Amino acid sequence: MVIPKKGRRLGGSSSNQKAIMRNLTISLFKNGKIKTTVAKAKYVRSFVDKLITIAKKDNLAARRNCIRLLGNTEAVQKLFNEIAPGMYQRSSGFTRIVKYKNRAGDGAQLVIMELLIK
């Protein structure tokens, strides 16, 4: 997982960005939806789609690859047992981002990001 020098960035170091991406993804897999900012949701969406595409293969190599990328076996177990089988008919577009409201402190646009499980 390489963080590009150009393009979408969340600020901070690359290890900080990786941690944000992993933590938001784990929360999304565990709860089914999360509330976050627009920038973070768009940043995480591609990572989540890649993980679900890998999980749809459902073999040992795919499971190990997801554990390596996420670092959380509980989330990977839920991904393979509940989320990926529900996404079998879809080829892409596994998440939905719905605008929610502006945050009171700094006025940032909040969104609800959810998985589209059947």
C-alpha positions in Angstrom: 0.0 0.0 0.0 1.9 3.1 -1.3 0.6 6.6 -0.6 1.2 8.8 -3.6 3.0 12.1 -3.5 0.4 13.6 -5.8 -3.3 13.1 -5.7 -5.6 12.6 -2.7 -3.9 13.1 0.7 -5.2 13.4 4.2 -2.2 15.2 5.7 0.3 13.9 8.1 2.9 11.1 7.4 2.3 8.1 5.2 2.0 5.9 8.2 -0.7 8.1 9.7 -2.6 7.9 6.4 -2.3 4.2 6.4 -3.6 4.0 9.9 -6.6 6.2 9.1 -7.4 4.0 6.1 -7.1 0.8 8.1 -9.1 2.0 11.0 -12.0 3.4 8.9 -12.1 0.2 6.9 -12.1 -2.0 10.0 -15.0 0.1 11.5 -16.9 -0.1 8.2 -16.6 -3.9 8.0 -17.5 -4.4 11.7 -20.5 -2.0 11.8 -21.7 -1.9 8.2 -21.6 1.9 8.1 -19.5 4.8 9.4 -19.9 8.6 9.8 -16.9 10.5 8.5 -15.8 13.4 6.3 -16.2 13.5 2.6 -12.4 13.5 2.0 -11.8 10.4 4.2 -14.8 8.6 2.7 -13.5 9.1 -0.8 -10.0 8.1 0.2 -11.2 4.9 1.9 -13.7 3.8 -0.8 -11.0 2.5 -3.3 -9.3 0.5 -0.6 -12.5 -1.1 0.6 -13.5 -2.0 -3.0 -10.1 -3.6 -3.5 -10.4 -5.7 -0.3 -13.9 -6.9 -1.2 -12.7 -7.8 -4.7 -9.9 -9.8 -3.2 -12.2 -11.5 -0.7 -14.6 -12.6 -3.4 -12.0 -15.1 -4.6 -12.3 -16.9 -1.2 -9.1 -18.8 -1.0 -6.2 -19.0 1.5 -4.0 -16.6 -0.4 -6.7 -14.0 -0.6 -7.4 -14.3 3.1 -3.7 -13.9 4.0 -3.5 -10.9 1.6 -6.4 -9.2 3.3 -5.0 -9.9 6.8 -1.7 -8.4 5.6 -3.4 -5.2 4.4 -5.8 -4.8 7.3 -4.0 -6.3 10.2 -7.2 -7.4 11.9 -8.4 -11.0 11.8 -11.9 -10.3 13.1 -12.6 -7.8 10.4 -11.2 -10.1 7.7 -13.3 -13.0 9.1 -16.4 -10.9 8.8 -15.4 -9.8 5.3 -15.0 -13.3 4.1 -18.0 -14.9 5.9 -20.7 -12.2 5.6 -19.7 -9.3 3.3 -18.1 -10.9 0.3 -20.8 -13.6 -0.2 -23.4 -10.8 -0.3 -21.4 -8.9 -2.9 -21.0 -11.9 -5.3 -23.3 -10.6 -8.0 -21.7 -7.1 -8.0 -18.6 -6.4 -10.0 -18.0 -3.0 -8.4 -19.6 -0.2 -6.4 -19.7 -1.9 -3.0 -20.1 1.2 -1.0 -22.5 4.2 -0.9 -21.6 7.7 0.3 -24.6 9.8 1.5 -24.2 13.4 2.6 -25.2 13.9 6.2 -24.7 17.4 7.7 -21.9 19.9 8.5 -19.8 19.3 11.6 -20.5 22.0 14.3 -16.8 22.6 15.2 -15.2 23.4 11.8 -18.1 23.1 9.4 -16.7 20.1 7.5 -19.2 18.2 5.4 -20.0 14.8 7.1 -21.2 11.8 5.2 -22.5 8.3 6.0 -20.5 5.6 4.2 -22.2 2.2 4.1 -21.8 -1.2 2.5 -24.3 -2.3 -0.1 -25.0 -5.8 1.2 -28.1 -7.6 -0.1 
